[in-house]
């Protein structure tokens, strides 16, 4: 039998700016230049603002490491030189453009609206919004107002960093694109203080105004909050997250001689019960645990008209999954990890979600968060 050799592909070298025409085509497809004008970002340092932004994005894709190198890159790339028509963008112009208080958040909302107008980029039922909270270490710029000292529990040290709350769209067709973001600011001013949960609600509310589809919100376990769960359901979102060690769950006990009883059960106990089945399922297997409930608060009004909190038992999906240790890495990263308070038993973890009617979709939704 003749052994067929692998094909040999010629390694085509390309100069600075390779791929810029493709990016410009995508830029024009969504009419991003018009979006800049609509939010009042028109010109800076004698250059149209959209060209400034486009040139900077091209530099990021070209993997330049600083604003100064980005300015040099804009003069080396033939496609950018043609767009600038003999003008140059200095490092100072880039820095002042990025630090100027334009209506950047309004621009982001208009960008998302433009993406919803195309069938290939529109969020539809079953797509995922990944909600995350990330600490990014920034050892310089001590007077930048949104930097602060926060405790990094992975390294057991305090770091000077930016705390970013982000949302990312993950579509069924495999496309991913950033949605909205907010910087959490540490402040003692009560009028300016906002929690990360409040920032997340604002972003999701803005997305909901643009798109009415039934979307998943796949969250970091830091966002595990019962009031947030209720808020998500009220606004038409499905949610999924990992259970913490101290998450209180319940199992319903049927007794023909008495009314239904709900007995507390810890996530670790559930994982211990499901572990033999999970081990038999093999690598990347999942096991659904039926008849699990969570107590969620809701408001009622007493005879005096005052609102009081009461609780009800709500069925949830509880899905056990296993971590593939071969793919894990302990290497130091620039993005700091959150405190590892996840509920686990050996290499198993527990996912919880409101979609108790479709537990088979819970794991797939959460995995797309990554």
SULCORJO-V87109 format. One record per helix or strand. SS is the DSSP state (helix for helix, strand for strand). FROM is the first residue (numbers start at 0). LEN is the number of residues. If there is no record, write none. Layout:
<<SS/FROM/LEN> <SS/FROM/LEN>>
This chain:
<<helix/19/10> <helix/31/7> <strand/42/2> <strand/46/2> <helix/48/13> <helix/66/10> <helix/77/7> <helix/90/9> <helix/103/12> <strand/127/10> <strand/146/6> <strand/156/14> <strand/175/9> <helix/195/15> <strand/214/5> <helix/220/3> <helix/225/9> <strand/236/6> <strand/243/1> <strand/247/6> <strand/260/6> <helix/266/15> <strand/285/16> <strand/306/16> <helix/324/3> <strand/334/2> <strand/341/1> <strand/343/2> <strand/347/6> <helix/355/3> <helix/359/8>>
